[in-house]
Amino acid sequence: MLKQLYIKNFTLIDELDIDFQSGFSVVTGETGAGKSIILGAIGLLLGNRADAKLLKAGEERCVIEAHFDLRRYELEPFFNENDIDYDANDCIVRREVNASGKSRAFVNDTPVSLTMMRELGEQLVDIHSQHQNLLLSKEDFQRSVVDIIAADKAMLDEYRQKFHDFRQAEKDYEIFREEVAKNQQNAEFMRFQLNELLDARLQDDEQEQLEQQRDTMSHAEDIKSVLYEAETTLSDDENGIVSRTQKIARQMSELARFYPTANDLSERLSTCHIELKDIADEIGKELENIDFDPRQLDSINQRLDLIYSLQKKHQATTMAELIAIRDELSQKLSHIENSDEELALLRQKADALQQESQAKAKKLTALRTKAARQVEKEVLERLVLLGIPNVRFKIELSEKPLSADGADKIVFLFSANKSTPMQPVSEVASGGEIARVMLSLKAMISGAVKLPTIIFDEIDTGVSGRVAEQMAHIMREMGENDRQVVSITHLPQIAATGTTHYKVSKNETKNGTKTTMKRLSDAERIEEIAQMLSGSKITEAAIENAKQLLNQSL
């Protein structure tokens, strides 16, 4: 429930700070006094677009702030999910707009996005204007009315999830079918490529080994020359390093009898002798193994040429990439060969999900059909009271292809008299009739949805007299069920029914035009309603009439 509204530097409003009450409140004022300005300010708190033109001339910033009582509306989960402090007694929503048109939004002093502010606003305030009457021409709105009365959110959520799964399965089937069709066109070429790679008998690390063998054989003479010189230097019987190292080690060992240090040197030389002899033996073996075989080198070069050719053809740089391409081709061809079976499985899955979606859609239709009869009954009862005695109203449900909202096409049919065939309400109802239909629907919806505040902006357009009284009683009844209903009106019958009365005025001052709003006392209410009855000149008869209207509303 809206407890307090504060507005500063907003168009014609210097500063406005006003409290609101629960129940049914009315707002009156002459045309152009600024009622739409106050609604515009509230709209900013609901996430509407901001504009620098909204600022009062000469000011740098405007502020709109509202305090809400949320104790009866179970909104704590929203605050927890969005990491915002929750105070059920006093929820503060604020919007600031600067001279450049940029705005900031806050909930309980926590900065929030406009999307988040809009999401919260939808749960706090519903502003019903004449523009919103256009919703009656929208199938989505008509379906949402039926769904609200049907209380089918859980079923609708289940259906939407199942429908989403069905659509995804259909998409998967189509993608795979297109892929198979495309692959089948290329199957012969892919099979040729695969056979070429299979015939090559590719092996991991083969390329590195072949390149090493090629380099070795290409430099066989240089390798043998170096190895031969090394073996000769180490192993020559007379002057070879191995034999000479052994000889010196033995001589050092003999000196150890009278020169102890020589013993350690002898042992170290012996170790070197063993290592050098081992190296010499290994060089000898390598020398025997090195041989230049032109036919083997040619075979290696041919194998490498094949590998390089395949890599160039398939835009690969390594043997691993080439093997991966081979395996991928094999997998694609396997898919093509097994595509009929896989397609059948995907089709079977999509068909099963479609049947499950249809089953849930039928349950949804049953709930909606039952709710539609209830809506028809209640709307008809209210429309008769609202001055359309011969009204006919029917909600037509017809089947349509499965969609995200079910399989029901919903149309509200209307006729204001017995002789005229029923047609879609937006096509045949007058402005006043549409206003009455919308009020009837809002009254019914408000009983099913815990919406704290409902604001009617001149919903009484096109009605008067007893009909206006009935509209007022409906709005007052709505305000008695833990809700706050505010009606902006030009009709004295509605103004007199409110439990709280506010007046919006526009005054000319030396500093320009200013809009103000105040709560009227009992005496001020009599004068305001009398003026609504008689015009600018208030007569005694108008005053008595005003008193009578107020007494009747008690």
Secondary structure, DSSP 8 states (H G I E B T S, - for coil): -EEEEEEEEETTEEEEEEE--SEEEEEE--TTSSHHHHHHHHHHHTT----GGGB-TT-SEEEEEEEE--TTS--HHHHHHTT----TT-EEEEEEEETTS-EEEEETTEEE-HHHHHHHHHHHEEEE-GGGGGGGG-HHHHHHHHHHHHT-HHHHHHHHHHHHHHHHHHHHHHHHHHHHHHHHHHHHHHHHHHHHHHHTT--TTHHHHHHHHHHHHHTHHHHHHHHHHHHHHHH-TTT-HHHHHHHHHHHHHHHTTT-THHHHHHHHHHHHHHHHHHHHHHHHHHHHH----HHHHHHHHHHHHHHHHHHHHTT-SSHHHHHHHHHHHHHHHHHHHTHHHHHHHHHHHHHHHHHHHHHHHHHHHHHHHHHHHHHHHHHHHHHHHTT-TT-EEEEEEEEEEEETTEEEEEEEEEESSSSS--EEHHHH--HHHHHHHHHHHHHHHHHHS--SEEEEESTTTT--HHHHHHHHHHHHHHHTSS-EEEEE-S-HHHHTT-SEEEEEEEEEETTEEEEEEEE--HHHHHHHHHHHHH-SS--HHHHHHHHHHHHHH-
